[in-house]
Amino acid sequence: MKQLCMGCMKEYDDQFDICPYCGYAVNTPPKQSYHIRPGSMLRQRYIIGKVLGYGGFGITYVGWDKLMERKVAIKEYLPSEFATRMPTQQKVTVYSGDKAEQFREGLIKTLEEAKRLAKFESVPGIVQIYDCFEANGTSYIVMEFLEGMPLKRYLEERGKMPPEQAVPVVIQVAAAMQAVHQTGILHRDIAPDNIYILNPDQTDTLQVKLLDFGAARYATTKHSKSLSVIIKPGYAPEEQYRSRGDQGTWTDVYALAATLYKMITGVTPEDAMERSVKDDLKKPSKMGVKISKPMETALMNALHVKIQDRTQTMEEFSSELMAAEVKERAVTKTKNDVGKVPKWIFALAGVGISAVAVVVALMVMGVISTSLFTGHSQLEEDMVRVPNVVNKEADEAEHILSESVLGMSRDKMVYSDEIPQDMISYQSQKENATVPANTVIVVEISMGKEKAVFPAVAGLLQEEAEKLLKESGFTNIKIEESQEDGLYLSVLKVSENQGDNVELDKEIVLTICMNETGGDPSVQVDVPKVEGMMRDEAEKALTDADFRINWVEETSDEPVGTVLGQNPAGGRKANKNAYITVRVSSGAEKIYMKNVQLMTEAEARRTIEDLGLTVGNVRRAYSDSVEEGKVISQSVAQDAEVRKGDRVDLVVSRGRETRNPNTQPAPTTRPPVSQTTAAPVTQPSVTEPPVTQPPQTTAAPTEPPTTAPPPTTAAPTTAAPTTSADPAGIPTFAPYIPMG
């Protein structure tokens, strides 16, 4: 027999448990509890496979279209700010209040844009949309599956590109966007992670497709207090930073030009808002790039900060890139230059008008920019602005902070009803706060919603069932009454399965029997003794004696189906057709692995042993962001089902690696972690820390970092703009994310 691999969607002999093509193991659980389990179906047509990538806006799966018999990519709309999914369920749970409205608005925008983009199947540079629909309380977009790699990864692996190789790529994207712009659609997120190279091994002519149009991202954030999620620093023009910015074709032109700049220089352009204060963007020729004068002028024309100075359309941008002569666009001068104070202002001050009134007048005149008071002024020396890392994965947050010349300390893991598992739930310094360079930002990481093993309550009396549920932590209990046959006031049905790992805040529905039928009291019958029998045998004995059975399952070390007890006991008399309560074994109690990351080694050992598991290998590794003695990673993931005696390996932090200054001088721009500073983190991963060399025997381990200012000797480091992406360079909620 053949089976379909949920990793690569190829068929292979079902005698193998591991796919011979891609190595995907059968029954591999999803990476996150809110991901759909591989093998699930959509509309009885699309088979869901493994997750290709996920982020703050949704999840992308590999899939199989049974009707067309082709491999596809399936994008699910699931913005973590507004919705989540409970384990074992396909239906999405949307948060209440304004978040429900924003979720719905984003869903509608996503489907509308997908339907419009589906019309561009003849445009070679746009990923093809095959289908879009609503299901599971959210939306899905089915599109072509692409082989290759993102431009971002291509540049990381092979370095910057010569202009003669980069420009044809940009021309392809510009041609595709020209067709899209004619229908009124903007991309809003052109960047290296959203340009996909189909033939990365052919260096002569790279074929590309453009991914991830930003309608969903725009719609889901338009009511938000922060627009940071729709901004990709370095690639977003200044009008995208304003909630009512004048966005148009010129917005995508800037982003594509910034992408070309990155391709040929290897450097992400300075953030547009910083450039609006002081523009220090260097021409590529000043950075050693061999580029013709017309091509460089075309690039810089498209990178002007002000809209009126910038190249306006993709057609115009393409023409200038290929032209033999290009005229340099002049920069518009502001009428009232900042710093030129009218003489009458001094007169006001001279006749006793307060300093506050003078400042207000200057602001009204535009002489003093309000940006001086809103944090958009040029930063003081050695100061940096804190980026937002809440709702980012830990490794991504570490990278973002590192790019801003900040360190990160992973303090602890906490349960969160709002932030998905493994995402940052708290940062010690708020977004846009200005702090000294190399300050350590302390973060907490979400473990998701707190869960517990759901107890066996079916068959119990209502009062006993409610007591057991509350003792297990489940307090959101709803009672529904039923006239179905059963033991009076017993639980006929329950909304959750016994043994599942269930969120404690989930609504639990108990269906209670209100039928008072208790058998025929005029006829008394001897109750057979069934304790110790197997379920089938006990059922036959009781039904043959004209009794009905109220089954109650219990966890036990006895084999599944073994009768553990009965009420009334065997040998007693009971009404004919009465219910006999029979307790039967459901097998050993299920155990789910708890999170021990960021616990001390001693705490982690206690937690593991309390679960009935054993601590296996304990490896030590350096970490820039995890305090010495705390657990960096665990071999068994949180919420994974385990059995008693299973082994859990740990990686424990040795603290930050110290170096002998006589043999390996520390960088002058990034001082080492101390009680006051921390160098930006670039190596350790929460899930897979790097193997590092043992510490120098003469170096003492450093103490946990705090957020106090750095030493005065620390030299400033210019923060490089960062790109919003998931670990391993996977873009958030991209229409398609490549394998591997």
N, C-alpha and C positions, 0 to 999 in steps of 0.2 A: 504494500500500500504506500501511496505517496502522501506527504503532508507538506503544508505550506509554511515556510519559515517566517516567523513574525519579525525577523530582523532585516532580511533582504528580499522577502516575498518570492523566493525561488522554491521550487518543489524538490524534495529529496525523500529517500526511503525512510519510512517511519520507524525502522528498527534502530535508527540512530537518535540519540537524545540531543546531539549537538549538530548544528547545521555545518556541513562540510564546505560550504561556500563562504560564510561570514563568521562562523564560530558562535552564533547565537544559541543559547541553551533553551531547550523546551521548558515552558512554565516559568521563565524568568519573570519575577514580579516587576511592576512598574517602579521607576526610580523614586517617585514621590507618591504619597498616599492619595493625592488628588488627581493623579493621572489615570486615564482609562486603562483597564487591564487589557494587555494584548490578546487578540482573538475575538474581542467584542465586535458587534455589528452596528452599522448605521444604516437606517432605511432598508434593511435587508439586502443591501447592495455592496456597501463598503466595509471591508474588514480592517479593523484598527490594528496596527503593528506597534513596534517599539517607538518610544519618544525620540525624535531627532533633535529637538531643542525646546526650551521653554524659558519664559521670562515674565515680566510684570504684566504683559498684556494677553498672553495666551500660550498655547502648547501646539507644537507641530509634530505630527505622527507620520511614519511611513504607513502606507495603506495599499489595499488591493481592490480594484474595481472589478467585481465579479461579472458585471454585464459586458464591459468592454475588454475584460481580461488584460488589464494593464496595471502596472505599478504607479501609484500616485503619492502625492504629499497631501495631508489633510491638516488644515489649520483650524484649531478650535479657539473661539473667542472666550477667554477666561481671565479678565483683568483682576489681579489679586487684590486690588484696592476695593473692589465692589462685590466679589463673589469667590466661592470656593467649591470644592466637591468633597463630600464625605466618603471615607473608604468604603469599598465594595459597591458603591452606587455610581450610576452613570449620570443621573440628573444633577444639574448644577444647583447649588444653594446660593441665592443672592441675598446680600445684606439688606437690612430694612432701611427705611427713611429715604433721604436724598440719594443714597448710594444705589438704591433700586432704580430710581429715575435715570441716573447717569449710566448705569449698566444698560438699561433698555435703549437709551439714546445712542450709545456706542454700538450696540448690536445692530440697530437699524442702519446706522451710517456704514458699518462694515459690510452689510449685505448690499446696500445701495451701491457702494463703490465697487464691490466685487462684480456686480451685475454689469456695471459700466465698463470695467476693465475686461470683462469676458468678450467684449466686442472687438478687442485688439488682437485676436488670434492670428491675424495676418501680419502683425508688426513683429519682426524677428527679435527685437531687443526686449520684449515684455514677456514674462512668464505667463503661460497659458492657463486660464481659469476654465475648468471643466464643469463645475457645478457649485452651487451655494444654496444653503437651506438652513432652516431652524430645526433643532432636535435637542433633547435633553435639557430644555430650558435655556439654550444658548444657540450660537450660530456656528456653521462649519463652511469652510471653503475648500473645495477639492481642486487641486491643480497639478500640473505636470511635475513629475519627479526629475530633478536635474542631477547629472553626474558631473563632478568637477570640484571646485573649491571657491570660497569667497575671495574677492580681491584682497581683503584684509589679511587672510592667511597666506595668500600668494606673496604679498609684500613682506610678511614676517619671515617666511621661509627663504625668499630669494633676494630680498633687499629692494632698493629703489630701482625704478625702470628708466631707461633713456627716453627722452621726449619722443623720438621717432617710434617707439613701441607703445608709449602711454597714450599719445594723442589719438591714434585710431580707435582705442578703447573708448575714449571720451566721446569721439565722434559718433560711435554706435549708440551710446547712451543718449546723446543729444538728439539723434534722429528719432529714437523711440519716444523721448519726452516731448519732442515737437508735435508728434501725432496725438499724444495724450493731452497736451496743453490745449489743443484745438477743441477739445470737448469740455474744457473748464476744470479738469482735474489737476491738482498739484500733488507732487510727491511728498514734499516737506521733510524727507529724511534720506536724501542721497548722501551716501558715504561709502567707504571701502567695504563695510560689512554687508551692504545691500546691493553690491554689484557682484554677480556670480560668473566666474570664468568656466566655460564649458570644456575647453581644451588646454589646460594649463601646461601640458608638455610640449605644445607647439608654440615656440617663441616668435615665429614669423608674424602670424596674424591671430591674435587672441579673439575668440568669439565670446560675447558676454550677453547676459540677460539682467534686467533690473528687477529687484524684488522689493517687497515691503512698502507699499504705498501707505502714507501716514494718516488716513482718514480716521481709523479706529483710535489711534493715539491722540488725535486732535479732539475727537468727540468726547472721549472719556475724561478729558482733563479740562474742558472749557469752563466747568464750574469749580474746579479745584483751586485751592489757595495758592498752590505752587504749580508753575508750568515747567518745572525742571525736567519732568519726564519726557517732554516732547522736544527737548533741546539736546543737540549733540555738539558740545563745545568744539569750536574749530571749524565746523562744517555748517552750522546754523548762522544765517545773517542776523543782524541786530533787530530786524523787524519781527523775527520769530520770538524774541524775548518779551515782546509787548503783547498783552492780551488782545489789543485791537490794532496790531501792527498791519501795515498795508502790504499784505502778502500777494504775490503774483508770480508770473513766469520768471521774473528776476530773482525770486527767492530760491528757486531750484537752480538757476544759473550760478548763483554764488556757491551753493553746495557742491555742484559739479566741478566748478573751478577749484574749490578748496580740495576736492578729491584729486584733481590733476596735480595740484601743488604737492600734496602728500606723495603721490606716485613718483614724481621726478626728483623731489628733494629728500624724501624720507622723513620729513618733519610735518607735523600737524600744524596748520596755521594758528596763530594766536587767536584767542577767543574774540568774537566780534565786538562784544561790549567793552572789553579792554582796549581794543583798537579804536573804538569811538572816543575814548579819552585821550589815548596817545598811540598813534599808529606806528609801530616799529617793524611791520612786516617787511622782511628782506626779499629782494628780487632773487629768483633762483640763480641767476648769473653771479650774484654776490656770494652764493654758497657753493660755487664750484661746478654748477650744472652747465653743461655745454648746450645752449639753447639759442635759437636764432632771435634776433631783436624783435621781428614782427610777432612771433609766437609768444614771446615773453610779454610783450605789450598787450596782446589779446588776453592773456591769462590775468595780468594785473588789472586790466579794465573790468574784467568780470568779478574781481575780488574787491572792488571799491565798497567801502562801508555804507555810504549813503546811496539810497535807491536811485536818485536822480543822476548820479555819476556812473552808475553801473551799466554794463551790458544788459539789455532788456529781455532778449529772447534767445532760445536755444539755436535758432537758425542764425542769428547774428553772431553768437559765440562761435559756432562751427565755421562760419565764413571767415571770421577774423583769425582763427587758429590756422587756417589753410592759406591765408592771403599773403601776398609777397610784400605788402606794405600795410601797416596798421597805424592809425593816428591815436596818440595817447589821449585819453579822456582827462579833462581838467577836473580838479577837485573843487566843489562848490564852497565858497567862503561864506561863513555866517555873517549877517549884517552887523550884529552887536557882538563883537568878540569878547569872550570872557576875560575879565581883568581890566577892561576899559571902563572906569567909573565916571559917570557924568559929574561935572563940576557942581551942579545944583545939589547933589547928594551930600557933598562936603558942607555946603551951605546949611543944609538941614541939621547936620551934626553940630555946626557951629552955633546955632541959635537954640540949642538945648533939646533937640529931638533925641529920644533915647536910641541907644545902640541897636536894640531889638527892632525898632521901627525902621532904622536905616537898613538893617539886614533884610527885613521883609520887602522893603522897596527895591533893593538890589535883586532879590529873587523874582519879584514881579516883572522887573525890567529884563530879566534873563541875564543880568551881569554875573550874578552868582548862580551856578548851576545847582538845582535841587539834588543832583547826584551826590554833592558833598555831604548831604544830610541823610541820604538813603543807602549809603554803602557802595555806590558805584564810582566813587572817586578812585584815583590812582592810589594803590596801597603804599603805606610807608615801607621803608626799607626793612627787610627781615620779617615782614608780615605777609600772611597768606589768608585767603578766604576759604572757609570750610565748605566742602561740597556735601550734598545730601547722599547718604549711603543707606538710609532706612529703606527696607524692602529690596535691598540688593543681596546677592549671595556673598558669603564671607570673603571668598577669594577675590571676587570682583570689587567688593568694597575696599579691600586691602590695596588693590591696584589703583583704584580711583584716588584714594588718600595718598598713596605713594606718588602719583603723578602731580599731586598738589603739594608735595614736599611735607607730608604729614605722616606720622606713624600711627599704628593701630594696635590696641591691646584688646584681645578677646577676653572679656571678664567672666561671663557666665552664660549658660543656656537657660532660657525662661519659657514658660508656656505663654501662648498668646492666642486670643480669640480672633485677632485681626490680621496679623502678619503670618504668611505661610511658613511652613517648616523650613529651616536652614537659611532663612533670610534675616538680615539685620533688623531687630525690632526697636533698638534704642541706640543713640549716639550721644556722648557726653557734651559735645558742642553742637549747637544748632546750625543748620544750613545758613551759609552766608555770614556767619560770625567771623570776625578777623582775629587771628591768633598768631603768635610767633611761629615762624617756620620750624619744622621738626617737632611741633607739639604732638603729643600722643593723644589720639581720640579713643576713648574707652567705649567699647560697643558690647551690646548684649545680643545674643542670637536666638531666634525663635525655635522652639521645639514644636510649634503648631499647637493645636488645641490639646488639652490634657485628656488622656484616654484611660480606659480600664477594661478589663476582661468582662464581658457581659455574662452575668450569672444565669443559671437555669431557673426559670420561674414558671414556665408553662406547667399547668397542673396544680400549682400551689394555690392555697386560698389567697384571696386578694390582700388581706392584711399581712400575711406572711411574705407575699411577693413584694409588696411595697417596702416592707422593712428591709428585706434583703437587698433590693435595689438601692435604697438610701445608704445602707452600710457600704455598698460598693461605690458610692459617689454619684449615683444617678438620681437627680431630684426633680427633673422636668418630666413628671409622669402625668399622663392623660388616661382617664378611664372611659371606656366605651362599654355599654351594656348590650347583652345579646340574649335572645330566647332560644338559642340553639341547645340541643341536648348536651348535658355534661353534669359534672358535680356542682351543686349549687354553691355560688360565690367563688368558684375556682377560676383560674386564668385559662381561658380557652385558646387564646392566641396572643402573641406578643410581636411587636413590630421589628424586633432585632433577633438575630440568631445567637443562641447560647454559644459562648466561646469566642465570639468576634471581639476585636479590639475597637471599642466604640467611644466617640467623644462624650465627655461627661455632660455637656450642656445640651445634648441632643434630646429631642422630645421622644419619650418612650410611651407607646400606646399599648395598654393592656385591655384585652377584650374579656369581660367578666360574664360568667354564666348566671343568668337570673331565672333560669328554669328550675322550679322547686321539685321536680319529679324525683322521688327517692326510691322508686321501686314499689313492689306490692307488699305492704306490711302484713297482709293476711297469710302470706306464704313465707316461711323461714327456711333458708337453705344453708347447708354447711359450706363454709368457705374453704376451698382447697388451699393447701400450703404450697406456695409457688416460689418462696425464697430459695435462691441458689440455682433456680432453673434459668434457661435462656429465654429471651423475650418471646419467641414464637411458641415455645413449649408452654410457657405460662399463659399466653393469650388463649391457646386452645383449651387448657384446663379450666380457665375461668369462664370462658364463653360456653363451654359444654355444660357447666354447672349453672347456666342462666344468669351470669353476672355480666355487667359492663365494666369497662376498665378506664380509669383515670391515670394515664401515664405521667410520671414525673421523672425527668432525667437528672442524674447527678454525676459530677465528675468523680472518678474512682480509678484505683489501680487495677480493678478487676476488668476482665475482657469486656469489650463493648457489648451491650445487650444482656449482661448478667443481672438477674433480679437481686437487688440489695435488701429489699424489705417490702412489707405490705401492711395495709390498714383497711379493714380489720385483719388481725392475724389469722393464719391458717388454723382450722379446727373450730373457730367460732361460727355462730349463725348470723345471717344477715338477710334483709329483704330480698326476695327474688327480683331480678333485673336491677338491683341497686348497683351503684358504682363502687368498685374496689380500687383504692389508690395503690398503685404499684410503682415503687422506686426502682429505676433501672440505670445501669452504668452507661455513661456516654463516653467513657474512656478517661485517660489522664487529663488533668487540668491543663488547658492551653497556656503557654507562656509566651509573652512578647518582649523582645529585647527593649530595655530602657536606654535612654541616652546617658552616656557617662562622659561625654566630651566636656572639657573645661572643669571637670571635677578634679580634686586631688587624687593621686594614685590610690591612697588609702580609702577615700570615699568611693571611688570606682570599684575597687575590690569588694567592698562591703555590698554595694548595690548588685554586682554580678553574682556574688555568692548567695545573697538573699533570694535571688531568683532561682537558685538551684543549679546555677551554671558554674563553670570553672574558669579561672584566669589562666590563659595560655602564655604565649611569648609576650614579654614586655620589652619593646625596643625603645631606645632613647634617640632623640633627634633634636637638633637645634631648631629654634623657632624665634622669629622676630616679633611675633604677636601673641604668643601663648606663654604665660608665666611658667617659670621653672617648676617642675613637679606636677603640672596639670596635664591632663590627657589631651593629646592633639587629635587622635582618631581611634576608632574602634573597628575591629574586623567584621562585626555583625551590626548591621544598620539598625537604627531606632525603628521600633514597631515590627521588625522581622519576627516571624514565628520561629521559636526554638524549642528544643526538648531538654529535659533535665540532663545535666551532665555535659551539655555542649560546651565547647571551648570558645572563649573570646580573647583574641589577641589585642594588645594595646600598643599605641605609640605615645610615649610620655615626653614632654618637653624638657630639654636640658637648659632652657633659657636661650638667650641670644648668644651666638658665637662671638667670642672675643678674639682679637688678633694681637699678635706681638708687634708693637709699633716699630721694632728694630728690623723686622723682616717684611712686614706688610702694612704700610702706613694706612691709617683710616682716611677716607675721603674728607677733604677740608670743608665740603659744602653740606655734608650730612653727618653730624656728630653721632656717636653711638648712643644706644638706649641707656638712659640713666634714670634717676628719680625725677629728672626734669625734662628730658628730651628723649626722642626715639627717632632713629633713622627710618625712612619709609620702608615698608615691608615689601620684599620682592620675591622671597622664596617659599616659605612654608605654606602648605595647603591644609585646611582643616581635615580633609578626607584622605589626603595622601601626601604627607610631608616628605621633603627630599631627604635622601641619605647624605649626611654631611660628615666631614672629618672630625675626629675627637678634638676637644678643646685643648688649647695650650695649657700645660700643667702649671704655668706661672700665673694664669689669668683666673681671677675670681669671677664667679657668675654675677651678673648684674641683678639688681633688685627690680621688682615690678615697676613699670613706668607710671607716671602720673601726668597730669596736664599742665603742670607748672611751666613757666617760660623757660626757654633754652638758655644755656650759658651765653654770656655776652660775646664770647669769642666765636660763636657759630656764624659762619659766613652764610649769606642768603643764597638760596637756590631758586631760580625761576621755575615756577610750576608749569609743567607742560599740560596742555588741554588733554582731556581724556575722552574716550568714546564710550557711550553707554552700551555695554554688551554683557552677555552672560559668560561664565567661565569657558575657557577654551575658545574664546572668540565667537561664540554663538550669539547672533543678534537677537534682541528681545522681540518675540512675536513676529518673526520673519515669515512671509508666506511660504518660504521653503528654506529648510536648513539642511545642509548636506550631511551624508553619512560620514563617519570617521572623524 
